[in-house]
Amino acid sequence: MRNRKALLFVNDLGFFFSHRLPIALAGQARGFSVAVSAPEDSANAADVARLAEHNLKWLPVPVRRHGLNPLKDLKTLEAVGRILLRERPDILHNVTAKCILHGSLAARLVSLPGLPPLRVINAVSGLGFAFIRQSADARLARNVIRAGYRLLPPAARTWFIFQNADDQRLFEREGMVKPGRSVIVRGSGVDLEHFQPVASKPTAPKRVVLPARLLWDKGVREFADAARLLRPDFLDVEFCLAGGLDTTYRQHVPEAQVRAWESEGLLRWLGHQHDMLACLQAADIACLPSYREGLPKALLEAAACGLPIVTTDVPGCREVVEDGINGLLVPARDASALAGALRRVLTDSDLAARLGAASRQRSATHFCAQALAGQTIDLWERALDSGAAR
């Protein structure tokens, strides 16, 4: 009997290391040989070397990560199909919409008589702009995604992983996932041994940090507007953006706008953070006014560091924060409500301490990376053992 093989297909190799490495390692611990596919342009020599250090096979593919391009998408589909035929994995684990569609369609095309049936695990890590916005291009993207999901391999060979119940219900309501063919795994979790509360912090200045890429859908505009409302009363508070520019997304915040906020004295832009632990340990409050998430790893890391959190009452964010317990929830796209919640935490040290302590406890109880990775491998084994999948 040959060794069990799994292929993780992700849209960015850096994303694999930040979010999915524990799954690959947990799979190896259960006896799987694990390979990783990601776009060629997302890799660098250091990350490819890290794969080798973990005994993970590197299988680059040409993937256009954003937008629709039929010719390039067909080339991706062909490349993934060739990998599946050559490697013959038992499990194909696709992460994010593009990889789910390309990987699943390729799996359907290469399902040939005489070959072992390929089990497909589709991990929905968030719905993206197509399900957040109501513009014409977003509606077109939604229709393409819906059509694509209905062409996936038969339900008997396909399982879905959702990070929150809202996304699961939406996919079932839209007919993209059959009831009973999905599970909820609360994100990729957090390394509780690495992300720890700091013993002591400087009393001033206080720092409110928004840890996210600079995309409008992360609520960056609302954060700046809230800072403008609070600035007259909190001259000694730093409102910080901890994230890099990402011009590959249509909804990116232009650098000129960020610089304008800085010139106005509203925000401090820290840029992309390679050391999130140091960034969060230097903060007093974590804030993410996102419009919708799968389950934001940045908030999981902030909670593990014992920070009070102010975020929006939307799918994904409310999985991390229980309102009034480890943070405060506010309506999305409401800068005034956001400013009010931040004011409460900034002016009430007892409240901040209580919320922060509860954040750490909630992380330990619900979001341990190793435990969540184990739940994913449980699904791999369930897929292989399922009589319906044979």
N, C-alpha and C positions, 0 to 999 in steps of 0.2 A: 504493500500500500504506500503510495507516494506521500510525501509530506504535504500538509495542508498549506496552501498559498493564498495570500491576500494582497490586493493591490489597492492602495489609497490614491485616489485621483483628486487633486486639489488645484485651485486656481492660482496659487502663489506658493513658492517653496518657503519663503519667510513665514507665511501664514501657517504652513505645516509645522514649523518649529515652535511658533508661539502658541498654537492652538491644538495640534493633533499629534505631536510626538508621544505623549503618554499613551495614546491609543495604540500606536505602532509598537511601543515597548510592551504594553500589556498583551498584545497579540503574540509577540515573540515568547513571552513568558508562558503562554498557553500552547506553544508548539507550532505556531504559524511562521512560515517564511514570508516576510513582508517587503514589498516594493513600494516605491513612491513615484507617482507621475505628477508633473506640474509643467507649466509653460517654460520653455527654454529661456525666455527673457527674464524670468523671475529668479533665476539661479545665479549664484556667484560661486567662485572656487571654494570659498570657505564653507558655504552651506553644503556643497556637494561632498566636501571632505568630511563634514559632520555626519552626513548620511552613512558614509563608509565606516566611520568610527562606531556607529550603532548597528553595523551589519545590515543596513537597509539598502536595497538595490535602487539605483537611480534610473528612471525611464522617462526622459524628457519628451514632451509633445509640443507641437505648435498650436497654441491656443490664443485666440484673440479674446482677452478677458472681458471686454465691455462692448456693447453694441451688437448689431446684426450685420453680417457680411456673408451671404450664401456661399460664395466661392471658398473663402477661408474656413467657414464652418464645415464645409464638405471635406476639406483637407484634414481638419482636426478629426472628423469622424473616421476618415480612412486611417489616420495614424493610430488612433485608439484601437480600432478594429485589428490592425496588424499586431499591436502589442498584446491584445487579448488572445489572438490565435497563437502567437509565439510563446507567451508566458503561461497560458492556460491557468489563470488563477481560479481558485474555488470561490473566493469572495472578491467582488468589486465594490469598494466603498467610495462613493462619489460625494464630494462636499461642495456646496454652493450650486446655484441654478445652472450655470453653464456646464459644469462638470457633470451634474446629474443628467442633463439632456444629452450631451455628447456621449458620456459613458454608457448610459442606459440604452440609447439607440444603437450604439456599437455592439453592446451585449446582445441585443435582439438580432442584429444582422449576422453575428457569428455563431449563433446557436444552431449548430449543425448536427445532424444525426450521427450518433457514435461518439460524440464528445461529451464529457461529463457536463451536466447542467450547471451553468454559472449562476450563483446567487448574487443578487444586486442589493446593496444597502445604500439608500439615498439619504444623506444627512442634510436637512434644510437648516442652514445656520442663520437665516433671516430672509425676509421677502424682498428687500431692496426697493429702489425707487419705483419700480413697476407697480407695486401694491401700495405705495405711500402717496404718490402724486396722481393727479387727475388730468394731466396734460395729454395731448394727442399721442406723443411718442410713448408715454407711459401706458396708455390704453393699448397701443399697438403691441408693446412688449408683453403686456398681460395676456393678450389673445394668443401670441406666439407661444408663450410659456404654457398656457392651458392646453393648446393643441399638442405641444411637444410631450407633455406629461401623459396625454392619452395614448401616445404611441409607445409607451414604455413596455418592457418585457411583461409577460403575463403575471398577474398578481401572485400566482403560486410561487414565483421565483423572485419577487421583489418585496422588500420591506423599507419602511421609512423611519427616520429618526427626526423628531421635532424637539426643539428646545423649550417650547411653551405650548400650552393647550390652545391658545388663540390661533396660532398657525395651524395646528393639527385640525381644529374644527373648520377653518377656512378651506383647507385642501380637501377635506371630506365633503364639505358643502358644494364645492366647485366640481366635484367628481374626479379630482386628480389623484385621489388616494381612496382605496376601498376601506371601509370600516374594518377594524381588526388587523390591518396590515401595517400598523405603525406603533411606535412606542415613544415615550417622552424621556429624554436624557437631558438633564439640566446643564447643557453646554459642555465645555471642555474642562470646567472646574478651575481650580487654582492650587498651586503648590503651597500648602500651608506652612511648610518648613522654611521656604524661601521668603514668602511675603508675611511679615510679622509686624506688629505695632512697634514703634520706636519707644524707648524708655522715657525720653524727655524731649521737649521741643522748645525752641526759643519763644518767649512770650510775645514778641513782636518782630516783624510784622506778621499778621495772620495771612494765610494763603488759601484761596479758593481755586481749585484746579479743575479744568475740564479736560479729561484725558481721552482724546479721540482725534482721528483724522479730521482735517478742516473741510468738512462737508456741511452744506446748509442743513441737510436732514438730521445732523447731530445736534441741532439747536444752537449753532454758534451765534447766529444773529440775536436770538433771545438772550443768550449769555451776555453779549455785549450791551444789549439794551438794559438788562438787569443791572449790570455794572454801572451804567450811566445813572440809573435811578438811585443806586446806593452810594455812589462816589462821594456826594457832599457830606454824608454822615460817617463815612468810613475811609478817611484819607490814608489810614495806616494799614489798609487791607490790600493785598495783591490779588487781582483776578487774572489767572494765568491760563493760557491755552497751551496744553502739552500735546502737540501733535503736528505732523508734517503736512505739507501741501500734497495733494494727489490730483494732478491735473488730468489723469486718465478718466476721472469721473466727470460727467456733465455737470453734476451738482457741487463741484468743488468751490470753495471760497477763494477768490482771487487774492494773490499776495498783496496787491495794492490796497485792498480793503482791510486786511490785517494790519498793514503798516499805518493806515489812517486811524484805526482804533488805538494803536500804540501812540501815535502822535497826539491824539486827543487825551491821552492819559487814562484811558479806560482799562486797557488790558496790557499784560506782558506776554509776549509770545516766546515760549521756551523752545519751540521747534520739536522735531521728532526726538523721542526719548529712547535711548538704548538701554537705560537703566531705570525701569519703571519703579523698582523698589525705592531707590533714592528719591525719585520724584514724588512718590506718594508719602513717604515718610517725612518729607519736608512740607507736606500740605496739612491743613487743618480741616478742610471740607472737600469732598469730591462732589462734582456737579456734572450731570449729563442730561441736558434738556432734549433728548432725542425724540424724533417723531415716531419711531418704531424700531425695535431690535429683535434679534433672535434671542440671545441672552448675552449681554455685553461683558466680555472678559475684563474690560477696564474697571467695571464696577465690582466684579468679583475680587479683583486684586485690591481695590480700594477697601472693600469690606474686610478682607483678610488682614489689611494693615490697620484695622481698627478705626477707620474714618467714619464720621457721620456723613450720610449721603443725601443730597437733594437731587431728585430726578423726576421724570415725567410719569404720569399714570398711564402708561402704554404697554402693549405686549413686550415682554423681554425685560424691561426695566422693573416692572412691578413683581417679577419673579425674584429679583435680588433684594428689593426693598419692601419691607412691611411698614406701611405708613404709621408713623409715630412710635415705631419699635426700634428700627435701626436707621431710619431716615425719614424724609418727608417727600410725599408725592404731590406734584402739581399738574395742572392741565398742560398738554403740549401747546406750543406756539403762544404762550401767555407769559410775556416778560414781567408783567406786574406781579403775577402770582409767584413767579420764580424769585423775584426780588424780595417778596414778602417772606418766603420760606427761608431764603439765605439770611435775611435780617434776624429771623427768630434764632437760628443756630449761632450766628455771630454774636448775638447779645446775651445769650443764655448759656453760660459755660457748663452748668449742670446738665442741661439738655444735651449739649454737644457730647459730653463725657458719656452719658447714658446711651445715646444713639451709637457712639463709636464702639463701646464695649459690646453692645448687642450685635453690631456688624461682625465683629470677630467671631462671636459665638455662632451666628447664623452661617458663616463660612464653614466653620468646623463641622456643623451639623449637616449641611446640605450640599456643599460645593467642593469637597475634597477631590482633586484631579484624579487620583488613583482609583477612588471608588467609582467615579463616573466613567472612567476608561474601562473598568471592569464590567460595567453595565453594557457598554458597547460590544465588548467581546462576548458577553453572554448572548447577545443577539446574533453575532456571527455564528456561534455554535448552534443556536436554536435554528438558524436558517439552514445549516448543513444537516442537522438532525431531523428536520421536518419531513415527515412522510409526503406532504403535499408538494415538496420541492423536488422530489426525485423523478 
